[in-house]
Amino acid sequence: MATHIFPSPLPDVELPEVALSSYVLAHGPELDDSPAMINGDTGEVFTFGQLNDAIARLAGGLQSEGFGPGKTIGLMAPNSPEFTIIFHAAGLAGGTVTTINPSYTAEEIRFQLRDAGASMLFTVPGSVASGVEAIEGTDASEVVVIGDPTDGLRSMDDLMGDPITQVEIDVKDQVIVLPYSSGTTGLPKGVMLTHYNLVSNLAQSKTVLDYGENEVALACLPFFHIYGMQVLMNGLLAEGIPVVTMARFDMEKALKLIQDHKVTQFFAVPPMVLGLAKHPAVDSYDISALRKVFSGAAPLGADLAEEAAARIGCPIVQGYGMTELSPISHATNGFDAKPGSNGITVANTECRIVDEDGNDQGPDGEGELWVRGPQVMKGYLNNDEATAATIDSDGWLHTGDVGRIDADGHMYIVDRVKELIKFKGFQVAPAELEGLIITHPAVADVAVIGVADVEAGELPKAYVVLKPDAAASEDDIKAFVASNVAKYKQLAFVEFTDEIPKSASGKILRRFLRDKNK
């Protein structure tokens, strides 16, 4: 069967070969005194000029301590202007930043720091204890505090130096950020995203996101996650749009910030859209300034989107992406949404829909979505095998999601090939939880799947086989997992069973377990 390529229905755009900070912070003097970032928790305002200056000075300080190309820092913090300053200072100095979920346990943090080869860790006071514990046994020599210094540790302010300009780098080769993703399966892996990957995707996304005049955006999705990092932090700043940050999402607080700052653009995940449809507090705030709600990170049902849109009087549209795609490959073009659609293929991007037998499908045929374009990652850090399993020799990234593309070029995700569990937009790798649970002294075998949930998307469920004569309760297994992983990875359900279904080669047949939960 012949190859069938779905090109983007949009014309190609220019892809600047510049460093990320040069693209994001390119605004001239006309925006120097305009608000760039507003800390929604404290009210502190950074203008574009102040943000640029702080980034340049921290980059200078990092450089004076030997940080630059070939070096990596860890950044573990909730959303704030300071997160942006550290992120771009690392890039300006020619180095790399690996972004870490602040809810991680010390062991999870240590794994990422060690794998990424980070030389220091920036974090907030509330995470200092876990950070100090985590750097033991890694290349990270110190924890730097974002805010007032504690316990003799240096603060971010202590590292400020003489401002520098962008260190010369090869933008197509230099990795600017190493977020961690489980890909289509397995344990978390460092996703190598270059300056060119990120700048390209910002340029590609700009056309479909279609911002107007006097926009203000709320950033409640975490910057350590690729969606918040690129679409919110970098993408909005690149368009000169003020960003109101939230350290953690709370519906009533978000509604108040939308009201007080006359927010026009709200980026969400499906559980937040559910809140817009159902939460009683929505009727108590004036959110009429909203022009658009953009939902991503997990599929959003057409009925829920329509219900929420009708309640708030604002269009709700969707996009699709992956960490490995920097992240957007598909998005609703402006307000031109189709119910249930993830939008159209962004500019400079090609797609294929390939069935289980390797046959390309035409319009409305179903199969795995493959994507090729400048936003495709450089690869997984120190993992050529996983890279080769995800990106083929012709440059096609195999997403692990089953989709279809209609005759109008709209893409729909209909199922999942990959094993990842999507909890409120976060990835939970079954293999990671299985590797932990099997170490429980009472457990002989285990399999983990995702169970559908209206609010969360999916909840982790473990099927557990106990050793002969061993005893453990559901609460025992849940508590064991909870003591070792971040909250979003914790088990919602445990079911004891006599046997885990497996193939002849020993691979867990998760589809049989998923079928039991339909």
C-alpha positions as a Python dict, from the first residue, in 0.01 Angstrom:
ca = {
    (1, 'M'): (0, 0, 0),
    (2, 'A'): (137, 341, -94),
    (3, 'T'): (244, 595, 164),
    (4, 'H'): (-29, 853, 231),
    (5, 'I'): (101, 1176, 380),
    (6, 'F'): (-133, 1437, 524),
    (7, 'P'): (42, 1776, 484),
    (8, 'S'): (-60, 2074, 693),
    (9, 'P'): (-344, 2268, 532),
    (10, 'L'): (-156, 2583, 635),
    (11, 'P'): (125, 2744, 437),
    (12, 'D'): (477, 2696, 569),
    (13, 'V'): (609, 2966, 802),
    (14, 'E'): (964, 3094, 843),
    (15, 'L'): (1155, 2903, 1110),
    (16, 'P'): (1412, 3140, 1261),
    (17, 'E'): (1750, 2980, 1335),
    (18, 'V'): (1806, 3175, 1656),
    (19, 'A'): (1852, 3095, 2024),
    (20, 'L'): (1530, 3052, 2221),
    (21, 'S'): (1578, 3357, 2443),
    (22, 'S'): (1654, 3571, 2139),
    (23, 'Y'): (1317, 3473, 1996),
    (24, 'V'): (1111, 3489, 2315),
    (25, 'L'): (1261, 3813, 2448),
    (26, 'A'): (1305, 3999, 2120),
    (27, 'H'): (1069, 4283, 2208),
    (28, 'G'): (1212, 4627, 2158),
    (29, 'P'): (1212, 4924, 2395),
    (30, 'E'): (841, 4980, 2328),
    (31, 'L'): (760, 4692, 2569),
    (32, 'D'): (1037, 4746, 2826),
    (33, 'D'): (800, 4915, 3071),
    (34, 'S'): (501, 4691, 2996),
    (35, 'P'): (405, 4405, 3230),
    (36, 'A'): (551, 4073, 3117),
    (37, 'M'): (475, 3852, 3415),
    (38, 'I'): (248, 3909, 3713),
    (39, 'N'): (279, 3677, 4011),
    (40, 'G'): (-85, 3595, 4082),
    (41, 'D'): (3, 3476, 4432),
    (42, 'T'): (193, 3787, 4546),
    (43, 'G'): (97, 4059, 4298),
    (44, 'E'): (462, 4124, 4207),
    (45, 'V'): (504, 4255, 3852),
    (46, 'F'): (803, 4210, 3620),
    (47, 'T'): (814, 4429, 3312),
    (48, 'F'): (973, 4300, 2994),
    (49, 'G'): (1274, 4522, 3066),
    (50, 'Q'): (1312, 4389, 3421),
    (51, 'L'): (1274, 4031, 3304),
    (52, 'N'): (1540, 4074, 3036),
    (53, 'D'): (1779, 4238, 3281),
    (54, 'A'): (1736, 3968, 3548),
    (55, 'I'): (1790, 3690, 3292),
    (56, 'A'): (2109, 3854, 3161),
    (57, 'R'): (2250, 3907, 3511),
    (58, 'L'): (2175, 3554, 3631),
    (59, 'A'): (2324, 3416, 3308),
    (60, 'G'): (2638, 3619, 3381),
    (61, 'G'): (2654, 3485, 3733),
    (62, 'L'): (2614, 3127, 3616),
    (63, 'Q'): (2881, 3176, 3352),
    (64, 'S'): (3124, 3313, 3611),
    (65, 'E'): (3084, 2986, 3803),
    (66, 'G'): (3173, 2778, 3499),
    (67, 'F'): (2823, 2706, 3372),
    (68, 'G'): (2778, 2695, 2995),
    (69, 'P'): (2760, 2456, 2699),
    (70, 'G'): (2775, 2096, 2816),
    (71, 'K'): (2641, 2182, 3162),
    (72, 'T'): (2292, 2126, 3304),
    (73, 'I'): (2102, 2273, 3597),
    (74, 'G'): (1793, 2130, 3765),
    (75, 'L'): (1492, 2358, 3812),
    (76, 'M'): (1221, 2242, 4051),
    (77, 'A'): (967, 2511, 4125),
    (78, 'P'): (604, 2611, 4080),
    (79, 'N'): (510, 2883, 3833),
    (80, 'S'): (654, 3228, 3901),
    (81, 'P'): (852, 3495, 3717),
    (82, 'E'): (1165, 3354, 3881),
    (83, 'F'): (1112, 3021, 3706),
    (84, 'T'): (1127, 3204, 3373),
    (85, 'I'): (1440, 3394, 3474),
    (86, 'I'): (1630, 3078, 3569),
    (87, 'F'): (1511, 2887, 3263),
    (88, 'H'): (1623, 3153, 3017),
    (89, 'A'): (1942, 3239, 3207),
    (90, 'A'): (2057, 2881, 3157),
    (91, 'G'): (1986, 2907, 2784),
    (92, 'L'): (2149, 3248, 2753),
    (93, 'A'): (2465, 3106, 2912),
    (94, 'G'): (2463, 2826, 2652),
    (95, 'G'): (2365, 2549, 2890),
    (96, 'T'): (2070, 2319, 2951),
    (97, 'V'): (1794, 2310, 3212),
    (98, 'T'): (1609, 1999, 3325),
    (99, 'T'): (1268, 2085, 3470),
    (100, 'I'): (1147, 1877, 3765),
    (101, 'N'): (803, 1832, 3916),
    (102, 'P'): (807, 1986, 4269),
    (103, 'S'): (577, 1709, 4396),
    (104, 'Y'): (842, 1444, 4330),
    (105, 'T'): (991, 1246, 4615),
    (106, 'A'): (1364, 1277, 4686),
    (107, 'E'): (1427, 948, 4505),
    (108, 'E'): (1241, 1064, 4193),
    (109, 'I'): (1432, 1394, 4196),
    (110, 'R'): (1763, 1209, 4242),
    (111, 'F'): (1692, 986, 3942),
    (112, 'Q'): (1635, 1286, 3716),
    (113, 'L'): (1931, 1487, 3845),
    (114, 'R'): (2163, 1190, 3805),
    (115, 'D'): (2035, 1094, 3461),
    (116, 'A'): (2052, 1453, 3335),
    (117, 'G'): (2395, 1513, 3489),
    (118, 'A'): (2279, 1832, 3661),
    (119, 'S'): (2548, 2032, 3841),
    (120, 'M'): (2314, 2229, 4070),
    (121, 'L'): (1947, 2241, 4166),
    (122, 'F'): (1731, 2555, 4192),
    (123, 'T'): (1422, 2520, 4409),
    (124, 'V'): (1184, 2707, 4642),
    (125, 'P'): (1209, 2709, 5024),
    (126, 'G'): (931, 2451, 5062),
    (127, 'S'): (1126, 2197, 4855),
    (128, 'V'): (1473, 2259, 5001),
    (129, 'A'): (1465, 1956, 5230),
    (130, 'S'): (1380, 1711, 4953),
    (131, 'G'): (1628, 1885, 4723),
    (132, 'V'): (1914, 1857, 4971),
    (133, 'E'): (1835, 1489, 5022),
    (134, 'A'): (1804, 1430, 4649),
    (135, 'I'): (2143, 1568, 4543),
    (136, 'E'): (2325, 1304, 4747),
    (137, 'G'): (2492, 1066, 4507),
    (138, 'T'): (2453, 1299, 4207),
    (139, 'D'): (2678, 1549, 4027),
    (140, 'A'): (2475, 1836, 4173),
    (141, 'S'): (2702, 2019, 4413),
    (142, 'E'): (2445, 2247, 4576),
    (143, 'V'): (2084, 2353, 4615),
    (144, 'V'): (2014, 2717, 4530),
    (145, 'V'): (1707, 2873, 4690),
    (146, 'I'): (1457, 3081, 4493),
    (147, 'G'): (1375, 3339, 4758),
    (148, 'D'): (1523, 3398, 5100),
    (149, 'P'): (1828, 3178, 5166),
    (150, 'T'): (1790, 2904, 5428),
    (151, 'D'): (2025, 2677, 5622),
    (152, 'G'): (2336, 2837, 5480),
    (153, 'L'): (2236, 2776, 5119),
    (154, 'R'): (2288, 3039, 4854),
    (155, 'S'): (1991, 3218, 4706),
    (156, 'M'): (1920, 3293, 4343),
    (157, 'D'): (2000, 3659, 4417),
    (158, 'D'): (2347, 3558, 4538),
    (159, 'L'): (2424, 3425, 4191),
    (160, 'M'): (2343, 3746, 4004),
    (161, 'G'): (2645, 3878, 3814),
    (162, 'D'): (2739, 4111, 3533),
    (163, 'P'): (2487, 4080, 3246),
    (164, 'I'): (2589, 3886, 2937),
    (165, 'T'): (2444, 3839, 2591),
    (166, 'Q'): (2363, 3507, 2427),
    (167, 'V'): (2656, 3266, 2425),
    (168, 'E'): (2727, 3146, 2071),
    (169, 'I'): (2575, 2802, 2013),
    (170, 'D'): (2461, 2575, 1731),
    (171, 'V'): (2084, 2617, 1774),
    (172, 'K'): (2004, 2296, 1585),
    (173, 'D'): (2230, 2088, 1806),
    (174, 'Q'): (2234, 2260, 2147),
    (175, 'V'): (1978, 2117, 2389),
    (176, 'I'): (1809, 2396, 2584),
    (177, 'V'): (1575, 2184, 2796),
    (178, 'L'): (1553, 1825, 2919),
    (179, 'P'): (1199, 1755, 3037),
    (180, 'Y'): (1134, 1393, 3128),
    (181, 'S'): (872, 1183, 2951),
    (182, 'S'): (785, 816, 2947),
    (183, 'G'): (739, 830, 2571),
    (184, 'T'): (509, 555, 2453),
    (185, 'T'): (610, 318, 2732),
    (186, 'G'): (876, 247, 2995),
    (187, 'L'): (1052, 460, 3253),
    (188, 'P'): (1092, 840, 3228),
    (189, 'K'): (1353, 949, 2976),
    (190, 'G'): (1519, 1284, 2916),
    (191, 'V'): (1370, 1443, 2604),
    (192, 'M'): (1640, 1642, 2424),
    (193, 'L'): (1479, 1958, 2286),
    (194, 'T'): (1703, 2202, 2104),
    (195, 'H'): (1670, 2578, 2065),
    (196, 'Y'): (1563, 2513, 1705),
    (197, 'N'): (1294, 2262, 1815),
    (198, 'L'): (1136, 2510, 2055),
    (199, 'V'): (1167, 2820, 1837),
    (200, 'S'): (1025, 2630, 1540),
    (201, 'N'): (724, 2514, 1736),
    (202, 'L'): (656, 2864, 1867),
    (203, 'A'): (661, 2994, 1509),
    (204, 'Q'): (442, 2705, 1391),
    (205, 'S'): (189, 2751, 1672),
    (206, 'K'): (164, 3128, 1641),
    (207, 'T'): (-58, 3110, 1332),
    (208, 'V'): (-320, 2875, 1476),
    (209, 'L'): (-333, 3024, 1826),
    (210, 'D'): (-433, 3352, 1663),
    (211, 'Y'): (-388, 3612, 1937),
    (212, 'G'): (-550, 3954, 1909),
    (213, 'E'): (-489, 4294, 2065),
    (214, 'N'): (-470, 4353, 2442),
    (215, 'E'): (-451, 3988, 2538),
    (216, 'V'): (-385, 3876, 2898),
    (217, 'A'): (-326, 3510, 2983),
    (218, 'L'): (-355, 3300, 3298),
    (219, 'A'): (-73, 3048, 3351),
    (220, 'C'): (-198, 2786, 3594),
    (221, 'L'): (-52, 2490, 3405),
    (222, 'P'): (296, 2408, 3537),
    (223, 'F'): (596, 2552, 3354),
    (224, 'F'): (797, 2236, 3432),
    (225, 'H'): (559, 2051, 3194),
    (226, 'I'): (609, 2109, 2821),
    (227, 'Y'): (256, 2248, 2771),
    (228, 'G'): (300, 2520, 3034),
    (229, 'M'): (664, 2577, 2941),
    (230, 'Q'): (612, 2633, 2571),
    (231, 'V'): (252, 2732, 2503),
    (232, 'L'): (219, 2953, 2811),
    (233, 'M'): (557, 3078, 2933),
    (234, 'N'): (755, 3101, 2610),
    (235, 'G'): (474, 3136, 2358),
    (236, 'L'): (291, 3415, 2537),
    (237, 'L'): (605, 3615, 2618),
    (238, 'A'): (714, 3583, 2254),
    (239, 'E'): (387, 3752, 2156),
    (240, 'G'): (427, 4029, 2415),
    (241, 'I'): (128, 3903, 2614),
    (242, 'P'): (127, 3960, 2994),
    (243, 'V'): (130, 3629, 3185),
    (244, 'V'): (-44, 3595, 3524),
    (245, 'T'): (113, 3303, 3710),
    (246, 'M'): (-38, 3065, 3966),
    (247, 'A'): (182, 2840, 4180),
    (248, 'R'): (-91, 2575, 4196),
    (249, 'F'): (-436, 2555, 4045),
    (250, 'D'): (-740, 2638, 4253),
    (251, 'M'): (-1068, 2701, 4069),
    (252, 'E'): (-1193, 2989, 4281),
    (253, 'K'): (-855, 3161, 4283),
    (254, 'A'): (-828, 3116, 3906),
    (255, 'L'): (-1172, 3267, 3856),
    (256, 'K'): (-1078, 3565, 4072),
    (257, 'L'): (-756, 3623, 3877),
    (258, 'I'): (-948, 3603, 3548),
    (259, 'Q'): (-1190, 3861, 3685),
    (260, 'D'): (-932, 4096, 3840),
    (261, 'H'): (-685, 4092, 3550),
    (262, 'K'): (-947, 4070, 3275),
    (263, 'V'): (-782, 3753, 3144),
    (264, 'T'): (-865, 3681, 2779),
    (265, 'Q'): (-677, 3352, 2723),
    (266, 'F'): (-714, 3054, 2957),
    (267, 'F'): (-511, 2739, 2888),
    (268, 'A'): (-653, 2430, 3054),
    (269, 'V'): (-661, 2053, 3079),
    (270, 'P'): (-990, 1856, 3071),
    (271, 'P'): (-1044, 1847, 3452),
    (272, 'M'): (-1034, 2229, 3454),
    (273, 'V'): (-1290, 2239, 3173),
    (274, 'L'): (-1505, 2005, 3383),
    (275, 'G'): (-1480, 2262, 3664),
    (276, 'L'): (-1591, 2541, 3429),
    (277, 'A'): (-1895, 2330, 3342),
    (278, 'K'): (-1986, 2215, 3694),
    (279, 'H'): (-1823, 2423, 3971),
    (280, 'P'): (-2077, 2642, 4153),
    (281, 'A'): (-1824, 2924, 4202),
    (282, 'V'): (-1815, 2999, 3827),
    (283, 'D'): (-2139, 3197, 3859),
    (284, 'S'): (-1991, 3420, 4131),
    (285, 'Y'): (-1720, 3582, 3917),
    (286, 'D'): (-1716, 3807, 3613),
    (287, 'I'): (-1511, 3614, 3356),
    (288, 'S'): (-1666, 3784, 3056),
    (289, 'A'): (-1324, 3907, 2935),
    (290, 'L'): (-1238, 3549, 2827),
    (291, 'R'): (-1207, 3515, 2451),
    (292, 'K'): (-1094, 3154, 2436),
    (293, 'V'): (-1026, 2847, 2649),
    (294, 'F'): (-765, 2616, 2497),
    (295, 'S'): (-759, 2258, 2628),
    (296, 'G'): (-472, 2015, 2578),
    (297, 'A'): (-261, 1735, 2735),
    (298, 'A'): (-548, 1482, 2716),
    (299, 'P'): (-857, 1429, 2501),
    (300, 'L'): (-1158, 1649, 2582),
    (301, 'G'): (-1503, 1510, 2508),
    (302, 'A'): (-1718, 1712, 2269),
    (303, 'D'): (-2018, 1712, 2505),
    (304, 'L'): (-1816, 1845, 2799),
    (305, 'A'): (-1655, 2114, 2582),
    (306, 'E'): (-1996, 2229, 2457),
    (307, 'E'): (-2147, 2230, 2807),
    (308, 'A'): (-1862, 2439, 2951),
    (309, 'A'): (-1858, 2677, 2654),
    (310, 'A'): (-2230, 2739, 2686),
    (311, 'R'): (-2201, 2810, 3057),
    (312, 'I'): (-1915, 3061, 3035),
    (313, 'G'): (-2010, 3212, 2700),
    (314, 'C'): (-1666, 3150, 2551),
    (315, 'P'): (-1534, 2913, 2281),
    (316, 'I'): (-1343, 2607, 2405),
    (317, 'V'): (-1101, 2458, 2155),
    (318, 'Q'): (-844, 2177, 2160),
    (319, 'G'): (-490, 2095, 2060),
    (320, 'Y'): (-268, 1787, 2060),
    (321, 'G'): (97, 1740, 2131),
    (322, 'M'): (370, 1550, 2313),
    (323, 'T'): (681, 1646, 2503),
    (324, 'E'): (872, 1485, 2215),
    (325, 'L'): (703, 1731, 1974),
    (326, 'S'): (797, 2053, 2157),
    (327, 'P'): (488, 2003, 2202),
    (328, 'I'): (228, 2101, 1938),
    (329, 'S'): (155, 1906, 1621),
    (330, 'H'): (-218, 1986, 1599),
    (331, 'A'): (-437, 2271, 1719),
    (332, 'T'): (-767, 2436, 1642),
    (333, 'N'): (-707, 2711, 1388),
    (334, 'G'): (-828, 3023, 1567),
    (335, 'F'): (-1193, 2959, 1654),
    (336, 'D'): (-1257, 2715, 1368),
    (337, 'A'): (-1332, 2415, 1589),
    (338, 'K'): (-1505, 2088, 1511),
    (339, 'P'): (-1667, 1897, 1802),
    (340, 'G'): (-1420, 1646, 1943),
    (341, 'S'): (-1141, 1748, 1706),
    (342, 'N'): (-786, 1815, 1819),
    (343, 'G'): (-754, 2066, 1537),
    (344, 'I'): (-551, 2070, 1219),
    (345, 'T'): (-186, 1989, 1154),
    (346, 'V'): (29, 2294, 1225),
    (347, 'A'): (247, 2453, 957),
    (348, 'N'): (569, 2285, 835),
    (349, 'T'): (442, 1949, 962),
    (350, 'E'): (339, 1622, 794),
    (351, 'C'): (133, 1335, 934),
    (352, 'R'): (56, 976, 853),
    (353, 'I'): (-210, 740, 991),
    (354, 'V'): (-69, 385, 994),
    (355, 'D'): (-265, 72, 1091),
    (356, 'E'): (-138, -231, 1283),
    (357, 'D'): (-23, -398, 961),
    (358, 'G'): (187, -97, 859),
    (359, 'N'): (-61, 24, 596),
    (360, 'D'): (-116, 397, 549),
    (361, 'Q'): (-475, 514, 583),
    (362, 'G'): (-648, 791, 392),
    (363, 'P'): (-911, 1036, 520),
    (364, 'D'): (-1119, 893, 808),
    (365, 'G'): (-907, 577, 829),
    (366, 'E'): (-784, 488, 1180),
    (367, 'G'): (-430, 403, 1282),
    (368, 'E'): (-130, 524, 1480),
    (369, 'L'): (-53, 892, 1427),
    (370, 'W'): (297, 956, 1292),
    (371, 'V'): (439, 1309, 1280),
    (372, 'R'): (736, 1462, 1099),
    (373, 'G'): (855, 1820, 1130),
    (374, 'P'): (1111, 2058, 1283),
    (375, 'Q'): (953, 2022, 1628),
    (376, 'V'): (1047, 1652, 1657),
    (377, 'M'): (1295, 1605, 1943),
    (378, 'K'): (1664, 1542, 1893),
    (379, 'G'): (1616, 1215, 2079),
    (380, 'Y'): (1616, 1063, 2429),
    (381, 'L'): (1920, 1138, 2644),
    (382, 'N'): (2165, 846, 2660),
    (383, 'N'): (1904, 611, 2514),
    (384, 'D'): (1959, 537, 2147),
    (385, 'E'): (1739, 227, 2165),
    (386, 'A'): (1434, 422, 2287),
    (387, 'T'): (1503, 695, 2033),
    (388, 'A'): (1514, 445, 1746),
    (389, 'A'): (1189, 287, 1868),
    (390, 'T'): (1016, 625, 1860),
    (391, 'I'): (1166, 803, 1556),
    (392, 'D'): (1220, 591, 1245),
    (393, 'S'): (1495, 632, 988),
    (394, 'D'): (1279, 865, 777),
    (395, 'G'): (1222, 1104, 1066),
    (396, 'W'): (866, 999, 1150),
    (397, 'L'): (785, 1015, 1521),
    (398, 'H'): (546, 735, 1618),
    (399, 'T'): (316, 896, 1876),
    (400, 'G'): (157, 583, 2021),
    (401, 'D'): (-188, 740, 1983),
    (402, 'V'): (-456, 607, 1748),
    (403, 'G'): (-611, 884, 1543),
    (404, 'R'): (-791, 969, 1222),
    (405, 'I'): (-781, 1274, 998),
    (406, 'D'): (-1099, 1375, 817),
    (407, 'A'): (-1136, 1517, 468),
    (408, 'D'): (-1109, 1872, 606),
    (409, 'G'): (-776, 1798, 775),
    (410, 'H'): (-911, 1782, 1131),
    (411, 'M'): (-745, 1521, 1352),
    (412, 'Y'): (-921, 1313, 1618),
    (413, 'I'): (-754, 1095, 1882),
    (414, 'V'): (-969, 784, 1917),
    (415, 'D'): (-758, 541, 2123),
    (416, 'R'): (-415, 475, 2258),
    (417, 'V'): (-147, 234, 2145),
    (418, 'K'): (89, 338, 2419),
    (419, 'E'): (54, 224, 2776),
    (420, 'L'): (84, 559, 2951),
    (421, 'I'): (-181, 661, 3200),
    (422, 'K'): (-289, 1025, 3167),
    (423, 'F'): (-385, 1168, 3510),
    (424, 'K'): (-500, 1531, 3481),
    (425, 'G'): (-258, 1580, 3193),
    (426, 'F'): (41, 1422, 3370),
    (427, 'Q'): (204, 1102, 3247),
    (428, 'V'): (209, 798, 3472),
    (429, 'A'): (419, 511, 3338),
    (430, 'P'): (281, 169, 3436),
    (431, 'A'): (633, 23, 3418),
    (432, 'E'): (756, 268, 3682),
    (433, 'L'): (481, 173, 3928),
    (434, 'E'): (520, -197, 3850),
    (435, 'G'): (893, -176, 3915),
    (436, 'L'): (820, -26, 4255),
    (437, 'I'): (532, -253, 4360),
    (438, 'I'): (723, -572, 4274),
    (439, 'T'): (975, -478, 4547),
    (440, 'H'): (704, -512, 4815),
    (441, 'P'): (793, -827, 5011),
    (442, 'A'): (443, -976, 4969),
    (443, 'V'): (413, -922, 4593),
    (444, 'A'): (492, -1193, 4337),
    (445, 'D'): (369, -1018, 4021),
    (446, 'V'): (191, -698, 3923),
    (447, 'A'): (42, -507, 3632),
    (448, 'V'): (-77, -145, 3628),
    (449, 'I'): (-334, 10, 3394),
    (450, 'G'): (-533, 330, 3369),
    (451, 'V'): (-905, 326, 3453),
    (452, 'A'): (-1128, 591, 3297),
    (453, 'D'): (-1239, 872, 3528),
    (454, 'V'): (-1452, 1175, 3439),
    (455, 'E'): (-1254, 1424, 3648),
    (456, 'A'): (-897, 1294, 3622),
    (457, 'G'): (-906, 1134, 3278),
    (458, 'E'): (-754, 812, 3406),
    (459, 'L'): (-666, 670, 3748),
    (460, 'P'): (-389, 415, 3814),
    (461, 'K'): (-506, 67, 3909),
    (462, 'A'): (-278, -221, 4010),
    (463, 'Y'): (-350, -589, 3963),
    (464, 'V'): (-143, -770, 4225),
    (465, 'V'): (-47, -1137, 4264),
    (466, 'L'): (65, -1216, 4618),
    (467, 'K'): (339, -1462, 4705),
    (468, 'P'): (224, -1794, 4854),
    (469, 'D'): (148, -1758, 5225),
    (470, 'A'): (206, -1379, 5207),
    (471, 'A'): (-53, -1125, 5315),
    (472, 'A'): (-112, -764, 5216),
    (473, 'S'): (-422, -548, 5196),
    (474, 'E'): (-525, -291, 4937),
    (475, 'D'): (-432, -18, 5185),
    (476, 'D'): (-90, -177, 5242),
    (477, 'I'): (-7, -165, 4871),
    (478, 'K'): (-142, 188, 4831),
    (479, 'A'): (59, 314, 5129),
    (480, 'F'): (376, 147, 5002),
    (481, 'V'): (341, 324, 4666),
    (482, 'A'): (240, 656, 4824),
    (483, 'S'): (559, 667, 5030),
    (484, 'N'): (776, 644, 4719),
    (485, 'V'): (616, 850, 4442),
    (486, 'A'): (456, 1186, 4371),
    (487, 'K'): (87, 1220, 4456),
    (488, 'Y'): (-35, 1206, 4096),
    (489, 'K'): (126, 863, 4049),
    (490, 'Q'): (-41, 707, 4353),
    (491, 'L'): (-276, 414, 4313),
    (492, 'A'): (-650, 472, 4314),
    (493, 'F'): (-735, 101, 4306),
    (494, 'V'): (-573, -232, 4389),
    (495, 'E'): (-724, -565, 4283),
    (496, 'F'): (-573, -896, 4387),
    (497, 'T'): (-563, -1168, 4124),
    (498, 'D'): (-420, -1515, 4073),
    (499, 'E'): (-240, -1439, 3748),
    (500, 'I'): (-129, -1151, 3524),
    (501, 'P'): (-216, -1211, 3156),
    (502, 'K'): (102, -1220, 2949),
    (503, 'S'): (213, -1302, 2597),
    (504, 'A'): (444, -1592, 2513),
    (505, 'S'): (737, -1351, 2534),
    (506, 'G'): (633, -1239, 2882),
    (507, 'K'): (485, -901, 2785),
    (508, 'I'): (190, -793, 2999),
    (509, 'L'): (-133, -802, 2797),
    (510, 'R'): (-283, -485, 2940),
    (511, 'R'): (-571, -479, 2694),
    (512, 'F'): (-726, -781, 2872),
    (513, 'L'): (-708, -596, 3203),
    (514, 'R'): (-848, -277, 3046),
    (515, 'D'): (-1136, -476, 2897),
    (516, 'K'): (-1232, -593, 3248),
    (517, 'N'): (-1279, -230, 3352),
    (518, 'K'): (-1502, -113, 3067),
}
